Amino acid sequence: MRSRGYDARMVKRWGRALASGAAASLVVGALAGCGITIPADPDGTLERVSGGVLEAGVTPNPPHAETGGTHPTGTEPALVTSFAESIGARVEWTEGSEEQLVGLLEAGELDLVIGGISDATPWVDRAAVTRSYAQAVQPDGSTAGLVMLAPLGENAFLTALERHLDAETAVAQ
């Protein structure tokens, strides 16, 4: 008799699990039918810059990013340029302080900010931060991860950038 009670509870649990799974499948199917893709860019950054112009901000921080010539140089400008080429874009550079560049990023005037920015950046509330793609020695001798900044919520753009950084930095290692 006890086994029937146990079996009834198991059947009820399985029934709920199947119903939950079916409901989840219906939601995913409905969203797919609506043309919603994940990750998405609410402002269309990846679509806009692909085949167009990638507006990049750079703050000087040698050896990661150096300014003064016709175009920024260093490891980060090279990564940004190769990312732009991978999506058929060309880069237009804006030089400034991190604060100025983050303001332009928030205003939608920039798509990306670089300049030896560490993973301990204070800009996490105002910009999307890539995963660390390299380690750098800090002035105090410690190491920190290097990141780039992108517009908040532009997850398709951020994902494409991180995939590129992963591929490029894996080759360099």
VENVENFEN-V784571 format. One record per residue. N is the residue number from 0. PHI is phi in whole degrees, -180 to 180 (* if undefined). PSI is psi in degrees with one decimal (none if undefined). NEAR is the number of other ideal C-beta (glycine too) atoms within 10 Angstrom. Layout:
# VENVENFEN-V784571
{{N | PHI | PSI | NEAR} {N | PHI | PSI | NEAR}}
This chain:
# VENVENFEN-V784571
{{0 | * | -40.4 | 4} {1 | -63 | -35.7 | 6} {2 | -64 | -32.3 | 7} {3 | -65 | -41.9 | 8} {4 | -61 | -42.7 | 9} {5 | -65 | -44.4 | 9} {6 | -63 | -39.8 | 10} {7 | -64 | -41.2 | 10} {8 | -66 | -41.1 | 10} {9 | -64 | -41.9 | 10} {10 | -63 | -40.8 | 10} {11 | -65 | -42.9 | 10} {12 | -63 | -45.4 | 10} {13 | -62 | -39.1 | 10} {14 | -62 | -43.7 | 10} {15 | -65 | -41.7 | 10} {16 | -63 | -43.4 | 10} {17 | -65 | -40.5 | 10} {18 | -64 | -41.8 | 10} {19 | -63 | -43.2 | 10} {20 | -64 | -41.1 | 10} {21 | -65 | -41.5 | 10} {22 | -64 | -42.7 | 10} {23 | -63 | -40.9 | 10} {24 | -63 | -39.8 | 10} {25 | -65 | -41.4 | 10} {26 | -64 | -47.8 | 10} {27 | -60 | -44.3 | 12} {28 | -62 | -41.7 | 10} {29 | -65 | -42.5 | 10} {30 | -66 | -40.1 | 12} {31 | -64 | -37.7 | 11} {32 | -68 | -23.2 | 8} {33 | -86 | -2.4 | 8} {34 | 82 | 13.9 | 6} {35 | -79 | 129.9 | 10} {36 | -118 | 148.9 | 10} {37 | -128 | 129.3 | 10} {38 | -75 | 156.9 | 13} {39 | -123 | 159.6 | 15} {40 | -117 | 102.9 | 21} {41 | -56 | -33.0 | 11} {42 | -100 | 3.2 | 15} {43 | 70 | 32.2 | 13} {44 | -58 | -51.4 | 24} {45 | -62 | -43.7 | 21} {46 | -64 | -41.1 | 13} {47 | -67 | -43.4 | 17} {48 | -81 | -26.0 | 24} {49 | -63 | 121.4 | 16} {50 | 77 | 9.0 | 10} {51 | -132 | -128.2 | 13} {52 | -119 | 130.8 | 13} {53 | -100 | 113.3 | 24} {54 | -86 | 112.0 | 21} {55 | -118 | 135.2 | 25} {56 | -100 | 141.6 | 25} {57 | -134 | 131.9 | 28} {58 | -112 | 131.0 | 22} {59 | -62 | 132.0 | 16} {60 | -162 | 77.1 | 19} {61 | -60 | 145.6 | 10} {62 | -90 | 2.6 | 11} {63 | -69 | -42.5 | 21} {64 | -149 | 123.3 | 24} {65 | -124 | 141.0 | 18} {66 | -122 | 173.7 | 18} {67 | 126 | -26.3 | 8} {68 | -94 | -160.2 | 7} {69 | -73 | -29.2 | 6} {70 | -138 | 150.6 | 10} {71 | -61 | 150.1 | 25} {72 | -127 | 168.4 | 16} {73 | 120 | 179.4 | 19} {74 | -66 | -39.2 | 20} {75 | -72 | -45.8 | 25} {76 | -58 | -35.3 | 21} {77 | -64 | -41.2 | 13} {78 | -66 | -41.2 | 23} {79 | -65 | -43.1 | 25} {80 | -63 | -43.0 | 18} {81 | -68 | -34.3 | 13} {82 | -64 | -47.2 | 23} {83 | -58 | -45.1 | 22} {84 | -61 | -35.7 | 13} {85 | -68 | -21.3 | 15} {86 | -112 | 14.3 | 17} {87 | 71 | 28.4 | 10} {88 | -112 | 163.0 | 21} {89 | -114 | 154.8 | 12} {90 | -100 | 133.5 | 20} {91 | -115 | 126.7 | 12} {92 | -100 | 143.4 | 19} {93 | -128 | 125.6 | 15} {94 | -97 | 141.8 | 15} {95 | -178 | -178.0 | 18} {96 | -76 | 162.6 | 12} {97 | -55 | -44.5 | 19} {98 | -61 | -45.9 | 12} {99 | -61 | -45.4 | 15} {100 | -68 | -38.5 | 26} {101 | -65 | -38.0 | 22} {102 | -61 | -42.5 | 15} {103 | -67 | -36.3 | 17} {104 | -62 | -46.1 | 23} {105 | -64 | -34.3 | 14} {106 | -78 | -4.8 | 9} {107 | 83 | 12.1 | 11} {108 | -90 | -15.1 | 12} {109 | -126 | 153.7 | 26} {110 | -105 | -17.0 | 28} {111 | -161 | 144.3 | 29} {112 | -130 | 133.4 | 28} {113 | -132 | 168.1 | 26} {114 | 150 | 44.7 | 25} {115 | 64 | 36.3 | 22} {116 | -76 | 130.0 | 28} {117 | -88 | 162.6 | 17} {118 | -70 | -3.5 | 16} {119 | -97 | 23.4 | 10} {120 | -58 | 142.0 | 17} {121 | -81 | -1.5 | 11} {122 | -88 | 9.0 | 18} {123 | -61 | -22.8 | 13} {124 | -86 | -11.0 | 6} {125 | -119 | -8.2 | 15} {126 | -150 | 151.9 | 22} {127 | -77 | 140.7 | 20} {128 | -117 | 129.3 | 17} {129 | -68 | 164.3 | 22} {130 | -63 | 155.0 | 13} {131 | -62 | 131.9 | 15} {132 | -113 | -7.7 | 22} {133 | -162 | 164.7 | 18} {134 | -108 | 144.9 | 12} {135 | -136 | 144.5 | 18} {136 | -78 | 129.9 | 9} {137 | -90 | 164.6 | 12} {138 | -55 | -29.8 | 5} {139 | -85 | 2.7 | 6} {140 | 93 | -12.1 | 6} {141 | -77 | 171.2 | 9} {142 | -114 | 151.4 | 11} {143 | -143 | 154.3 | 18} {144 | -76 | 145.1 | 17} {145 | -94 | 139.9 | 24} {146 | -136 | 166.7 | 26} {147 | -121 | 157.9 | 24} {148 | -110 | 140.5 | 26} {149 | -135 | 169.0 | 24} {150 | -64 | 140.5 | 23} {151 | -58 | 137.2 | 17} {152 | 83 | -9.2 | 14} {153 | -88 | 70.9 | 23} {154 | -73 | -31.0 | 18} {155 | -67 | -42.4 | 17} {156 | -62 | -47.8 | 27} {157 | -61 | -42.4 | 24} {158 | -64 | -44.5 | 16} {159 | -62 | -41.8 | 21} {160 | -64 | -46.4 | 27} {161 | -64 | -38.5 | 16} {162 | -62 | -41.5 | 12} {163 | -65 | -45.6 | 20} {164 | -60 | -42.6 | 22} {165 | -59 | -46.9 | 13} {166 | -67 | -44.1 | 12} {167 | -70 | -40.7 | 18} {168 | -77 | -25.9 | 15} {169 | -68 | -36.2 | 9} {170 | -67 | -38.5 | 7} {171 | -74 | -21.1 | 9} {172 | -87 | none | 6}}
